[in-house]
Amino acid sequence: MRTNPSFALDDRAEIRRLIEQNPWVTLVSNTSTGLVASHYPVILDANAPADEIVIVSHVGRPDERLHELGQHEVLVVVQGPHGYISPGWYDANPAVPTWNFISAHLHGMPEILSDAENLEVLGTLVDHFEDRMPEPRRMNGTLANAEYSARISAGTVGFRLTVARFEAKSKLSQNRPAETVERIIHELADGDTYYRQPALAAEMRRVHDATAVQGETPEVPRA
């Protein structure tokens, strides 16, 4: 990921928040036979030390062989809200379009979980998403569920990834004047266009409001 100090995101709390709100990630491995990519949901490990970013999940067999999981470092790509930004939302001056986004690249060596740990992680993963349902379905709510879950879990391989390093970017028009930012947010939230992205508008509002409270002046990026 190209670095730019004006858009750099290095706050670990913000990275955790990005993962929590965007749990569907891309897992990339540089294997002995070439690049392999898969897509899975992840959650933060609630038992991890406060100063670390640790995620847990699973892959379906035979992805663990395709990725050579546990044999080398992997890259996990987390993609937050993103969307097209038209120069027509700026002003009358010549300008080019751009794309606003939030993204993080997480690097680390995955730890393969035992069968018991994998089953526990699967249950936690299901609970994490089912908790929002009016009648949550649990993996281990009954004996029948537990027996079924044990059979299903055999087709998966669980892993824990402690993030050794990360690169992240939050490109949300920090290099634009406040009035331009307001126009962009309006178009993304309420504009009558194909490019409406309310989630991106909300994220821009959150970040720019926080910057205004801190009294910071955005730095204009240099090429």
N, C-alpha and C positions, 0 to 999 in steps of 0.2 A: 504494500500500500504506500503510495507516495505521501511523504510527510509534509506537513505545513503547520508551522507553529500556531497560526490563527485558528486552525480547525482541530488541533490535536485534543484528544480526549484521554487523559491519564489518571483520572479519578477512579479508583477501584470501586467505590460505592456506585458510581455511575455505570461502570461495566456490569456490576451485579444487577443493577436495575434494568439495563438493556437486555440481559439474559432472561430475567424474570418476565419481562413483557414481550419477549420475542424468542420463545423456547424452541422454535423449529429451526434447526441449524444445518449447515453443510459440513460434513466430516470429510477431510481430504488427507490422503496418505500417498507418499511417494514411495511406492513399493519396488521390489526387485523386478517387476514386470511393467512398471510405469505408474502413472497417476491413477488413483481410484477415488471416486467421490460418492458419498451416500448422504441421505437426509434422515435425520432422526430428531425427536424431541429430547431436550435435556432439562434438568433442574439443578439448582444449586444444592450442594451437599450441606445440609443444616448443621452437621457435626464438624465442619471444617473450621480451622482457626480464623479469627476475625480478620487477620491481615492477609489472608490468602483467598484466591478465587478457585473454587473446586466445583466441578460439575460431575454429575453421575447420569448414566443412561444405559442403554443396551444396543446391540445390533442383532439383527436376525441372521441366523445361520444361512448361507456360508459367508456372510460379510466379514466375519472375523478372520477368515482365511484370505479373502480377497484383499483386505486392508493390512494383512500381516499384523494384526492388532497386538500391541504389546512389544513388538520387535523394534520399533523406531518411533520417533516423534511424529505427531499428527498436527494438522491445522484444523481448527474449528472456526468456521465463519458465522458470525452472528449478524443478521441484517435487520436493522430497525426501520422505522418509517422512512420513505423516500419518495421523490416525485420530481417531475419536470418543472422547471422555472422559466417562464417566458420572459424575454427582454421587454415585452410590452407591458410587463408589470412594474418596470423600473421607472423610466421617465422618457423624455423625447430624445435623449442623447443616444448616439450609436452604441449598441451593446450586443453581446452574443448570449444565447440561451445557456442554461446550466442545469445541473441536477443537484438538489439538496438531499442529504441522506445522513444516516447514522449507521456506522458499521464497526465491528471489532473483529480482529484476527487473534485467536487464542492458540498458543503453542504449548505443547507438553507431551510427556510420555504417558500413555494410558496404562492404568493398572487393571489387570483382569480380575474380576470379582469371583469369589467362590460361588457355588450353586446357591448356598443359603443367602449370601449377600445379594446375589442377583435377584432372587425371589423377593427379598425385602425391598430392593430398589424398585422393582416392577410394581410392587404394591404401593409404594410411596408415590411413584409416578402417576399411577391411576388415581390415587386419592387426590393428588395435587390438582388434577383437571376435573375430576368428578365432584369435588367439593362445591363447585359452582352450580351443580345441577339440583333441581328441586328434590329428586329422590336419587341420591348418589349410589352408583353400583360399585361395590367393593370387590377386590380380588379374593380377600380372605375373610369375608363376612360370615360364611358358614363353612361347615365341614366339606360340603359338596364343592363350594367355591374353592376352597383350599386345595382339594384334590385336583380339580380342573386346572387351577393356576400352576400347580407343580408340573403337570403335563405340558402346559403351554410354555412355561419358562425354560423347559429343556430345549426348545427351539431357538433360544436367545443366548447371547453372551453379554453379561454386564461388565461395565467398566467405570472406573473413576479417573478423572483427569484433573490433576493439580496443574494450574496454569503457571508455566515457568516464565513466560513473557507474553506480552500482548502489544499490538498496535491498534489504535482505534482513532476514528475520525468522526467529528460532529460538524458537518458542513451545513450551516443553517442561516446563511446570509449574514454572518457576523461582519462582513466587509461592506455592508450596505448601510446607508443612513436610516435613521429610525422611521422616517416617513415611508421610505421604500419598503422596509420590513413590514410595516403595517399593511401596505397594499398587497404584498405577497401573501401574508397571512390571510387577508380577506379573500383573495382569489382562491387559495387552497381550501379555505373553510366554507365559503359561501358563493364563490364565483360560479357563473353559469358556463362552465367549461368542461371539456373532457378530462382535464387534468386536476380536478378537485381531489384533494387528499386531506381530509379532516384530521387524521392522526398526525400527519406531518405538521399541519398548522398548529395543533395543540402542543407539539414538541417545540416548535419555534417560539410559541408564546411563552412556554415555561422557561426556556433558556434565556430569551431576551428580557423577560420580566426580571429574572434573577440577576442578569447583568446590569440592568437599570438600577436595581436596588443597591447593588454593590458600587455603583457609580463608575463602572469601567467604561473606557472608550475603546470600541473595537479597533483592532489593528488591521490595516489594509494589507492583504497578502501580497507578497512579491513573487513573481514568476520564478 
